[in-house]
């Protein structure tokens, strides 16, 4: 029987994340967007939630909690409801730690994971997206060639969160035997971190381009070694993007609904106007659809079943739906939706990027 009720533990986590999003992220979102920076107080408070340390084994300094894609989808939705850019900043280290937990060798886990289990925010990240108009997650242009007992990486990346101060960067590339990822340390010859990107949305999040010109790494830097299937990581990233899209869409819907109930025209609340009421109803339907598709894909991932089809579909559907919903929220507010006095314009700018946010989060 299908059961859509979260467990007591999941409900507790969701409530905790919702409170943090409401009390910390949402109040800081506008100033962070305007200043293109994440407040350090928000970063430290987010770190204290244990979002990164939670699944790291106790023997390596973490909390030893079981990893669950469904639980991660729940908390990602709640955090994105507060603010997307701040959420991506707080969760950037998971782009390295989760792949290490899922596919890393024992040596790789022992070397890197303890660094992310301390009391202060520690930066790790991953480089997946490439600056190409025809970017295809299944056919990366960044290449990894075997040479003298190691690999040489060549290519370019963009939208790499916090790359300028990362302890390590997980670089995805096409190897002779398929998709591969390599833990690359800052300062490695041939690795160049470009200037900070200037994005339409997620403006508070530091993202950078990377250039890899003959970056030589040892064989031990390859995530999991040769022959490891990294498709579950790609699926986990797509599901994460969908969960974030649900959170942003829900934030926009709630704000537009409440505004429509209060805003009066010709003696009645505009929510009573058929055109507005139908638009809000369609937005609510889309959000529920996005969420259920996200949960299905996450559940399949947790169950060890192939989830690529579901992950691709929900990522595409949620990306488009979030854009439609945030745009409709702007329309419900009319002229007020276009000014910074209201957050719907920020959510629209953020939602526009979901189609290109591959690899920016992971469940």
N, C-alpha and C positions, 0 to 999 in steps of 0.2 A: 504494500500500500504506500502511496506517495504521502509524505508528511512534510509540510512546509513550516512546521513550528520549530523555531530554534531551541536548542537545549537550554537548560537553566544557565550553564556556563556561558554559552554564546550570547544569551540575553543580557547577562551581567556585563560582558565585554562590550556589547553594542551600546548599552546605557552609559557605560563609562566613556566610550569614544564620543557619543552624542553630547555628553556634558562638556567634554573638553572642546569639542568643535563649537559649541554654543557659547561657552564662557571665555575661550582663549582665541581660537582661530578666527571666528567671524568678526569679533571686535578689532582684530589686528589686520584684517584683510585689506581694507581700503588704503590704509597708510603704507602697508607693505607694497601694494601695487603702485602707488604714487612714487614711492622712494626707490623702487626696484631693489628691495632688500628685505630679508627676513630678520625680524628682531631676535637677538640672541636669547632673550628671556623666553620667547616662544620655543626656540630650538631646545633649550635645556628642559623646559617643562614637558615637551614632547618626548624627549629622550627618557625622562623619568617614567613614562608610561610603559616602557619595556617593549616597544614595538619591534625593535631590532634584536634585543637580547632574548626575548621570550623563547624562540625555538632553538637557540643555541644550547647544546648539551651542558649540563651542570659541570661535567668534567673539564669543559673548556671555558667555564666562567659564566655561562648563561643560566636561564631559568629551567631549561629542559622541558618546556611545554611541547606537546605534540603539534606538528604543523598541520593546518587544515585550510584548504583553499576556500571552503565555504565560510569559515570563521573570518578569514582574511577579507573575503568579499563583503561581509557584513561591516567590518570595521572601516574598510576603504570607503564605502558609501557614506558612512556617518562622518568621517573626516573630511571628505570632499564636500559634504553639505556645508561645512564650515568655510573652507577655502581650498581650492585645488592647488595653487602654487605652494602654499605652506605645507600641505600634505605631501606633495612630491619631494619637497626639501627634507622633511622629517623621515621619509621612507627611502631616500636615496641609498643609504647603506645596505638595505635589503636587496638591492640589485646585484650586490656581490655576495652577501651572506647566504641568501636563499639558494642560489645556484651551487654554492659550495656545499650546503647541507644536502641538496638533492643529488648532485652529480659529482662532487669533489672527491678526491682521494683522501685517505686518512691523513696522509702527510700534509696535503693542502689545508685540510680542516684544522689540524693542530697548529699550522703556521699562522693562519690568518684569522680564524674566528675569535680567539681570545682578545684580539685587538679591539673587537666591537662589543665587548661585554663589560667594559669599564663604566665609570660613573659619569664620564663626559662624552658628548656627542663626537663620534669619530666618523670621518667621511670615507665612504667607499662608493663606487658607482659602476656603471656599465655603459659600453658604447655599442649601440645596435643600429640605429638609423643612419642612413647614408645620404649625403646631399646630392641626390639625383632626382630628376623629375619622374623617372621610371623605377624608383626604388621598389624592390620586391623582397620581402622578408624571406622568401624561399630561394632566392638567388642573389646572395650578397656579392658585391663587387670587390670588397676587401678580401684579399687572398692570403692564405697561409701556405707557404711552400716549405717542404722538408729540406733542411740543409745541415750537414755535419752534426747530427745528433740532436738537432733542435728545429726551430721554425723561424722563418723570416716573414714578417707581416708587412703588407703593402696595401695602402688604400686611404680612405678618408671617412670620417664620421661627423655627425652633427647631433644637436640636441642631447649632449652628454651632460647630465646634471652634476654640478659641483666638481667638475674635472680638475679645476685649477688647484684644489687643495685635497685631492683624494689620496688616501694611503695606497690604494691600488685601483686599477681600472680593469674590468672584465671586458675584453674586446672580442666581439663575435666576428668570425671570418669564415670563408669557404675554404676548407682544406681538401686535399685530394680524396679523402674518404667521406666527405660530407660536411655538415655544419659543425663548427668547432668554436670554442671560446678559450681565451688565454688570459691569465692574470698577469697584467703588465704593470710594472712599478714606475712611478714618476721618475724622470731623469734618465730613463732608458734611451740610449742613442737612437735617433731617428724618430722618436715620439715628440710631436710638437702640439702643445695645447694652444689653440688660437685665442683670439679676443672673445670676450663675452658676447653672446648673440643678443640681438635686439628683437624681441618677439612681440607679436600683436597681443598675445595673451600670456598667462603665467609669468607676468613681468617680474614678480618678486623672486622667481627661481633663477639661479645662476645656471645657464646652459652654455656649452662651449662646442666649438668644432675641434676635431682631432685630425692631425695628419700623421700617417705612418709611412715612413720612407725607409724601407729596409730595416725594420725593427726586429732585432734578433732576440729570441727568447729560448730558454732551454725546454726540452721536451717535458720536464716536470711542471712547466707553467700551463700546459694544456689541461683544461678542466676535465678531470676524470680520466685522462689518458686517451689513447686511441680507441675508436669504436664505441664511445659512449653516445647514446641517443639523447640529444638535447631538445627534441621536439616538445617534450612536456614543459620545458622552461618557456618556449615560445608560446605554447598554449596558455601557460600561467600568466604570462604578460598580457596577452589579449584579454583574458578574463578580468585581470586587474583594471585594464583601461575601461572595460565595460562597467565595472563596479563604480569606478570614479565618475563615469558619465551619468550613472543613475543618481549619484549624490548631487552633482551639479544641477541636473535637470529637476530634481526634487526641490532643491533650494529655490530655483527660479519659479517653479509652479507655486510653491507655498507663498512666496512673496507676491506674485501676481494675483493669486486667489484672495489673499488678505487685502490687498490694495483695491481689488474690484468690489469687495464687500463694503469698504469704507468710502470709496470715491462715488460721489453722487452727481448725476446729470439729469436734468428735467425732473427733479424731485424724487428720484429713486437711485438706489445703488446700481452701478453699471453691471454688477454681477447678475442682476435681474434681466439684463438685456439678452435676448436670445443669442445674438452673435457672440457675445463674450462668454455666456454660460456654456455654449457648445464648444467653444475653443478650449475653455478650462477642462471640460469633460474629456475632450480628446487628449489633452496633455496628461491627465491622470491615467487614462487607459494606456498610453504609451509608456509611462513610468512603470506601471505594474508589469507590462510585457517585458520591458528591459530587465527588470529585477528577476523575474522568473526564469528568463533565458540565461541570465548570469548564474543563478543558483544551480540550474541544471548542468551547465558546463563545469562549474566548480565541483559539484557532486560527482560527476563522472571522473574528474581529475583525482579527487580523493579516493574514489573506488578503484583506481588503477585501470580504468577502462580508457580506450582511445577517445580523446576529447577534442581532437583537432577540428573536426567539422563544426562542433558546437561552439568552440572558441572563435573560429573565423566568423561564423554567422552572428554571434552576439556582439563581437567587436564592431562589425560593420553596421549592424542594426542600431546598437547603442550610440555609436558615433553620430550617425545621421539623426537619430531621434533626439539626442541631447541638443544638437544644433537647432532642430525645429522647435523644440520646447522653449529654449532660451530666447529664440527669435520671437515666438508667440508671446512670451512674457514681456518683452519690450513693447510689442504691439498693444497688449492689454493696458500698459501704462501710458500709451500714446506718446506725446511729446516728453513727458517725464521719464520715459524709459530710455531716452537718448542722452540724458545728462547724468553726471557723476553723483548727484544727490542720492540716486537710487542705485543699488548694486546690480541690477539686471544687465546693464551694459557690460559690466565686468564679466558676468557669467556668460554672456554671449561671446565675448572675445575669447574666453577660455575654452568654451565648447567648440569653437571653430577649429581648434587644434587637435581634437580627439582623433581625427582621421590619420594624423601623422605622429601620434604619440606612442608608436610601437616601442616597447622596451623601456618605457619610463617608469613602470611600476610592475610589481609581481605579487601574486597571491601565495 
